[in-house]
């Protein structure tokens, strides 16, 4: 009976995690499929082997193996990695909880994971901060000049800059910039290309009015 309750709790938790939190916020259908498939697969395997003597070792082994598989797959953002591990942890708690931590503690830990993800991935939490790769269409060797240029380009206050490439031949600078949107700055007439994750987009250039 406890196993059935845990299975049901896991299905409810992964539904909330994917359809209630992840998809409304990030809109990637392919990762919804990955999260649900990962969770249910781990739940099934862990549940089938929960009565054996390899329960704890099985949980750690699955965690490690699936982590390696994910790291060898296509690049995804760090918050999506967190959802991967949350889905994996929910499956392990649902499958091994009855023979390991117990019903009440397992359900409580599932709820804790979902609540933690809801809080940590909330747009209201540090929502003004961004991290982007920017290709500047000129070579700027000094950090002060880079900061001024990027604050004018992005319309925000730069918090950190890491130069990835300074090309004096082609007159370009590639940087990773972490900045706060707004921050008392407005965008001016500058040009450059920004890249977020694996996608590229043109930065908006407008005059402050």
Secondary structure, 3 states (H helix, E strand, C coil): CHHHHHHHHHHHHHHHHHHHHHHHHHCCHHHHHHHHHHHHHHHHHHHHHCCCCCHHHHHHHHHHHHHHHHHCCCCCCHHHHHHHHHHHHHHHHHHHCCCCCCHHHHHHHHHHHHHHHHHHCCCCCCCCEEEEEEEECCCCCCHHHHHHHHHHHHCEEEEEEEEEEEECCCCEEEEEEEEEECCCCCCCCCCEEEEECCEEEECCCCCCC
